[in-house]
Amino acid sequence: MAIIGRGLQAKGRVALGVAAVLGLGAVLAARSADPFVADPAAVAAQRATIASQRASSVAQLERLRTALTVALD
């Protein structure tokens, strides 16, 4: 009987851990589908960074296009 009791006790711990993880996940998911919704300042900073990186990438592609055009002509 002691073996059965230990088995149930171990399974109970696992079940409790799984329930805790699922509960925490549900709380975090219910908080907001988009993590930036709760922090508008973070959204503005992220958008500014993306715009800056995009402008840099476009300029780099233009330079590459010019260099390839010169090299192939």
KEFIBA-133312 format. One record per residue: residue in one letter; x, y, z of N, C-alpha, C in turn; residue number from 1. Coordinates in Angstrom, 3 decimals, always signed. Each point is the difference from the previous one (the first is absolute). Layout:
! residues N
site drenmi:A	neast:X	nnorth:Y	nup:Z	caeast:X	canorth:Y	caup:Z	ceast:X	cnorth:Y	cup:Z	nuti:NUM;
...
***
This chain:
! residues 73
site drenmi:M	neast:+0.810	nnorth:-1.202	nup:+0.000	caeast:-0.810	canorth:+1.202	caup:+0.000	ceast:+0.852	cnorth:+1.264	cup:+0.000	nuti:1;
site drenmi:A	neast:+1.158	nnorth:-0.073	nup:+0.614	caeast:+0.862	canorth:+1.180	caup:+0.053	ceast:+0.473	cnorth:+0.393	cup:-1.392	nuti:2;
site drenmi:I	neast:+0.230	nnorth:-1.005	nup:-0.861	caeast:+0.448	canorth:+0.287	caup:-1.363	ceast:-1.079	cnorth:+0.763	cup:-0.760	nuti:3;
site drenmi:I	neast:-1.245	nnorth:-0.412	nup:+0.165	caeast:-1.114	canorth:+0.678	caup:-0.670	ceast:-0.112	cnorth:+1.440	cup:+0.499	nuti:4;
site drenmi:G	neast:+0.131	nnorth:+0.179	nup:+1.294	caeast:-0.088	canorth:+1.340	caup:+0.579	ceast:+1.084	cnorth:+0.920	cup:-0.521	nuti:5;
site drenmi:R	neast:+1.243	nnorth:-0.523	nup:-0.111	caeast:+1.099	canorth:+0.812	caup:-0.519	ceast:-0.214	cnorth:+0.337	cup:-1.470	nuti:6;
site drenmi:G	neast:-0.534	nnorth:-0.949	nup:-0.756	caeast:-0.285	canorth:+0.248	caup:-1.415	ceast:-1.030	cnorth:+1.095	cup:-0.176	nuti:7;
site drenmi:L	neast:-1.049	nnorth:-0.056	nup:+0.798	caeast:-1.036	canorth:+1.036	caup:-0.074	ceast:+0.541	cnorth:+1.352	cup:+0.446	nuti:8;
site drenmi:Q	neast:+0.862	nnorth:-0.027	nup:+1.013	caeast:+0.575	canorth:+1.245	caup:+0.492	ceast:+0.880	cnorth:+0.649	cup:-1.076	nuti:9;
site drenmi:A	neast:+0.799	nnorth:-0.807	nup:-0.697	caeast:+0.862	canorth:+0.529	caup:-1.056	ceast:-0.838	cnorth:+0.534	cup:-1.152	nuti:10;
site drenmi:K	neast:-1.041	nnorth:-0.726	nup:-0.386	caeast:-0.867	canorth:+0.452	caup:-1.088	ceast:-0.753	cnorth:+1.264	cup:+0.398	nuti:11;
site drenmi:G	neast:-0.329	nnorth:+0.104	nup:+1.267	caeast:-0.681	canorth:+1.198	caup:+0.484	ceast:+0.871	cnorth:+1.239	cup:-0.133	nuti:12;
site drenmi:R	neast:+1.305	nnorth:-0.157	nup:+0.287	caeast:+0.924	canorth:+1.129	caup:-0.144	ceast:+0.106	cnorth:+0.434	cup:-1.458	nuti:13;
site drenmi:V	neast:+0.082	nnorth:-0.991	nup:-0.889	caeast:+0.090	canorth:+0.315	caup:-1.427	ceast:-1.275	cnorth:+0.701	cup:-0.457	nuti:14;
site drenmi:A	neast:-1.147	nnorth:-0.530	nup:+0.419	caeast:-1.278	canorth:+0.601	caup:-0.388	ceast:-0.113	cnorth:+1.423	cup:+0.547	nuti:15;
site drenmi:L	neast:+0.467	nnorth:+0.208	nup:+1.220	caeast:-0.039	canorth:+1.340	caup:+0.585	ceast:+0.914	cnorth:+0.957	cup:-0.775	nuti:16;
site drenmi:G	neast:+1.173	nnorth:-0.480	nup:-0.396	caeast:+0.915	canorth:+0.822	caup:-0.787	ceast:-0.585	cnorth:+0.361	cup:-1.354	nuti:17;
site drenmi:V	neast:-0.621	nnorth:-0.981	nup:-0.656	caeast:-0.625	canorth:+0.253	caup:-1.298	ceast:-1.137	cnorth:+1.002	cup:+0.153	nuti:18;
site drenmi:A	neast:-0.809	nnorth:-0.164	nup:+1.033	caeast:-1.115	canorth:+0.920	caup:+0.232	ceast:+0.514	cnorth:+1.417	cup:+0.269	nuti:19;
site drenmi:A	neast:+1.094	nnorth:+0.106	nup:+0.750	caeast:+0.565	canorth:+1.320	caup:+0.294	ceast:+0.501	cnorth:+0.675	cup:-1.278	nuti:20;
site drenmi:V	neast:+0.679	nnorth:-0.764	nup:-0.850	caeast:+0.506	canorth:+0.564	caup:-1.255	ceast:-1.154	cnorth:+0.424	cup:-0.896	nuti:21;
site drenmi:L	neast:-1.023	nnorth:-0.837	nup:-0.106	caeast:-1.159	canorth:+0.352	caup:-0.822	ceast:-0.721	cnorth:+1.230	cup:+0.555	nuti:22;
site drenmi:G	neast:-0.118	nnorth:+0.070	nup:+1.318	caeast:-0.645	canorth:+1.156	caup:+0.623	ceast:+0.777	cnorth:+1.279	cup:-0.245	nuti:23;
site drenmi:L	neast:+1.319	nnorth:-0.064	nup:+0.135	caeast:+0.830	canorth:+1.179	caup:-0.251	ceast:-0.091	cnorth:+0.415	cup:-1.462	nuti:24;
site drenmi:G	neast:+0.008	nnorth:-0.974	nup:-0.898	caeast:-0.147	canorth:+0.303	caup:-1.425	ceast:-1.322	cnorth:+0.673	cup:-0.299	nuti:25;
site drenmi:A	neast:-1.062	nnorth:-0.471	nup:+0.642	caeast:-1.324	canorth:+0.592	caup:-0.215	ceast:-0.041	cnorth:+1.440	cup:+0.503	nuti:26;
site drenmi:V	neast:+0.624	nnorth:+0.248	nup:+1.142	caeast:+0.029	canorth:+1.359	caup:+0.548	ceast:+0.765	cnorth:+0.929	cup:-0.938	nuti:27;
site drenmi:L	neast:+1.150	nnorth:-0.456	nup:-0.480	caeast:+0.793	canorth:+0.834	caup:-0.901	ceast:-0.712	cnorth:+0.225	cup:-1.328	nuti:28;
site drenmi:A	neast:-0.685	nnorth:-1.019	nup:-0.505	caeast:-0.724	canorth:+0.142	caup:-1.261	ceast:-1.197	cnorth:+0.935	cup:+0.158	nuti:29;
site drenmi:A	neast:-0.650	nnorth:-0.049	nup:+1.148	caeast:-1.172	canorth:+0.848	caup:+0.223	ceast:+0.402	cnorth:+1.457	cup:+0.195	nuti:30;
site drenmi:R	neast:+1.223	nnorth:+0.211	nup:+0.449	caeast:+0.463	canorth:+1.366	caup:+0.235	ceast:-0.014	cnorth:+0.818	cup:-1.275	nuti:31;
site drenmi:S	neast:+0.553	nnorth:-0.558	nup:-1.047	caeast:-0.002	canorth:+0.710	caup:-1.273	ceast:+0.514	cnorth:-0.932	cup:-1.084	nuti:32;
site drenmi:A	neast:-0.655	nnorth:+0.018	nup:-1.140	caeast:+0.467	canorth:-0.814	caup:-1.119	ceast:+1.278	cnorth:+0.594	cup:-0.577	nuti:33;
site drenmi:D	neast:+0.137	nnorth:+1.297	nup:+0.085	caeast:+1.179	canorth:+0.694	caup:-0.511	ceast:+0.731	cnorth:+0.629	cup:+1.185	nuti:34;
site drenmi:P	neast:+1.254	nnorth:-0.388	nup:+0.245	caeast:+0.695	canorth:+0.534	caup:+1.175	ceast:+0.213	cnorth:+1.505	cup:-0.049	nuti:35;
site drenmi:F	neast:-0.042	nnorth:+0.609	nup:-1.184	caeast:+0.218	canorth:+1.441	caup:-0.098	ceast:-1.250	cnorth:+0.811	cup:+0.326	nuti:36;
site drenmi:V	neast:-1.161	nnorth:-0.648	nup:+0.064	caeast:-1.239	canorth:+0.727	caup:+0.288	ceast:+0.083	cnorth:+0.649	cup:+1.378	nuti:37;
site drenmi:A	neast:+0.619	nnorth:-0.696	nup:+0.933	caeast:+0.081	canorth:+0.513	caup:+1.364	ceast:+1.017	cnorth:+1.134	cup:+0.134	nuti:38;
site drenmi:D	neast:+0.900	nnorth:+0.156	nup:-0.977	caeast:+1.052	canorth:+1.009	caup:+0.108	ceast:+0.138	cnorth:+0.773	cup:-1.315	nuti:39;
site drenmi:P	neast:-0.789	nnorth:+1.074	nup:-0.175	caeast:+0.061	canorth:+0.771	caup:-1.249	ceast:+1.376	cnorth:+0.608	cup:-0.276	nuti:40;
site drenmi:A	neast:+0.746	nnorth:+0.324	nup:+1.037	caeast:+1.340	canorth:+0.561	caup:-0.200	ceast:+0.914	cnorth:-1.024	cup:-0.662	nuti:41;
site drenmi:A	neast:-0.163	nnorth:-1.255	nup:+0.378	caeast:+0.804	canorth:-1.061	caup:-0.614	ceast:-0.347	cnorth:-0.146	cup:-1.474	nuti:42;
site drenmi:V	neast:-1.272	nnorth:+0.177	nup:-0.325	caeast:-0.427	canorth:-0.083	caup:-1.404	ceast:+0.658	cnorth:+1.111	cup:-0.809	nuti:43;
site drenmi:A	neast:-0.021	nnorth:+1.206	nup:+0.521	caeast:+0.590	canorth:+1.137	caup:-0.716	ceast:+1.501	cnorth:-0.206	cup:-0.200	nuti:44;
site drenmi:A	neast:+0.675	nnorth:-0.468	nup:+1.025	caeast:+1.442	canorth:-0.240	caup:-0.111	ceast:+0.292	cnorth:-1.105	cup:-1.008	nuti:45;
site drenmi:Q	neast:-0.791	nnorth:-1.050	nup:+0.042	caeast:+0.194	canorth:-1.116	caup:-0.931	ceast:-0.246	cnorth:+0.444	cup:-1.441	nuti:46;
site drenmi:R	neast:-1.045	nnorth:+0.777	nup:-0.213	caeast:-0.300	canorth:+0.490	caup:-1.353	ceast:+1.099	cnorth:+0.924	cup:-0.517	nuti:47;
site drenmi:A	neast:+0.538	nnorth:+0.837	nup:+0.873	caeast:+1.090	canorth:+0.893	caup:-0.404	ceast:+1.240	cnorth:-0.803	cup:-0.385	nuti:48;
site drenmi:T	neast:+0.298	nnorth:-1.029	nup:+0.765	caeast:+1.146	canorth:-0.859	caup:-0.308	ceast:-0.185	cnorth:-0.701	cup:-1.334	nuti:49;
site drenmi:I	neast:-1.200	nnorth:-0.526	nup:-0.222	caeast:-0.293	canorth:-0.702	caup:-1.256	ceast:+0.109	cnorth:+0.958	cup:-1.185	nuti:50;
site drenmi:A	neast:-0.525	nnorth:+1.205	nup:+0.146	caeast:+0.074	canorth:+0.987	caup:-1.087	ceast:+1.449	cnorth:+0.359	cup:-0.310	nuti:51;
site drenmi:S	neast:+0.804	nnorth:+0.165	nup:+1.026	caeast:+1.411	canorth:+0.327	caup:-0.191	ceast:+0.732	cnorth:-1.138	cup:-0.707	nuti:52;
site drenmi:Q	neast:-0.256	nnorth:-1.225	nup:+0.442	caeast:+0.640	canorth:-1.156	caup:-0.628	ceast:-0.457	cnorth:-0.161	cup:-1.446	nuti:53;
site drenmi:R	neast:-1.258	nnorth:+0.288	nup:-0.256	caeast:-0.525	canorth:-0.108	caup:-1.365	ceast:+0.683	cnorth:+1.022	cup:-0.911	nuti:54;
site drenmi:A	neast:+0.117	nnorth:+1.227	nup:+0.474	caeast:+0.649	canorth:+1.043	caup:-0.799	ceast:+1.451	cnorth:-0.370	cup:-0.293	nuti:55;
site drenmi:S	neast:+0.682	nnorth:-0.530	nup:+0.988	caeast:+1.384	canorth:-0.422	caup:-0.187	ceast:+0.095	cnorth:-1.140	cup:-1.012	nuti:56;
site drenmi:S	neast:-0.919	nnorth:-0.943	nup:+0.083	caeast:-0.010	canorth:-1.133	caup:-0.932	ceast:-0.292	cnorth:+0.448	cup:-1.425	nuti:57;
site drenmi:V	neast:-0.936	nnorth:+0.928	nup:-0.156	caeast:-0.334	canorth:+0.514	caup:-1.335	ceast:+1.211	cnorth:+0.713	cup:-0.599	nuti:58;
site drenmi:A	neast:+0.682	nnorth:+0.801	nup:+0.792	caeast:+1.192	canorth:+0.704	caup:-0.493	ceast:+1.089	cnorth:-0.995	cup:-0.397	nuti:59;
site drenmi:Q	neast:+0.172	nnorth:-1.028	nup:+0.796	caeast:+1.007	canorth:-1.018	caup:-0.306	ceast:-0.347	cnorth:-0.737	cup:-1.294	nuti:60;
site drenmi:L	neast:-1.267	nnorth:-0.317	nup:-0.196	caeast:-0.425	canorth:-0.662	caup:-1.239	ceast:+0.195	cnorth:+0.901	cup:-1.215	nuti:61;
site drenmi:E	neast:-0.256	nnorth:+1.284	nup:+0.165	caeast:+0.227	canorth:+0.945	caup:-1.104	ceast:+1.480	cnorth:+0.049	cup:-0.375	nuti:62;
site drenmi:R	neast:+0.879	nnorth:+0.036	nup:+1.012	caeast:+1.442	canorth:+0.000	caup:-0.273	ceast:+0.422	cnorth:-1.291	cup:-0.691	nuti:63;
site drenmi:L	neast:-0.560	nnorth:-1.109	nup:+0.430	caeast:+0.307	canorth:-1.291	caup:-0.617	ceast:-0.471	cnorth:-0.042	cup:-1.449	nuti:64;
site drenmi:R	neast:-1.199	nnorth:+0.514	nup:-0.247	caeast:-0.530	canorth:+0.036	caup:-1.365	ceast:+0.884	cnorth:+0.855	cup:-0.908	nuti:65;
site drenmi:T	neast:+0.411	nnorth:+1.144	nup:+0.518	caeast:+0.879	canorth:+0.881	caup:-0.775	ceast:+1.331	cnorth:-0.692	cup:-0.300	nuti:66;
site drenmi:A	neast:+0.578	nnorth:-0.648	nup:+0.999	caeast:+1.281	canorth:-0.687	caup:-0.192	ceast:-0.131	cnorth:-1.143	cup:-1.003	nuti:67;
site drenmi:L	neast:-1.083	nnorth:-0.743	nup:+0.069	caeast:-0.211	canorth:-1.099	caup:-0.950	ceast:-0.228	cnorth:+0.522	cup:-1.414	nuti:68;
site drenmi:T	neast:-0.735	nnorth:+1.089	nup:-0.111	caeast:-0.240	canorth:+0.595	caup:-1.319	ceast:+1.315	cnorth:+0.445	cup:-0.628	nuti:69;
site drenmi:V	neast:+0.844	nnorth:+0.651	nup:+0.779	caeast:+1.303	canorth:+0.456	caup:-0.496	ceast:+0.869	cnorth:-1.201	cup:-0.370	nuti:70;
site drenmi:A	neast:-0.016	nnorth:-1.030	nup:+0.822	caeast:+0.844	canorth:-1.174	caup:-0.249	ceast:-0.453	cnorth:-0.781	cup:-1.228	nuti:71;
site drenmi:L	neast:-1.282	nnorth:-0.040	nup:-0.255	caeast:-0.519	canorth:-0.795	caup:-1.119	ceast:-0.042	cnorth:+0.767	cup:-1.315	nuti:72;
site drenmi:D	neast:+0.135	nnorth:+1.303	nup:+0.043	caeast:-0.031	canorth:+0.800	caup:-1.245	ceast:+1.336	cnorth:+0.052	cup:-0.664	nuti:73;
***
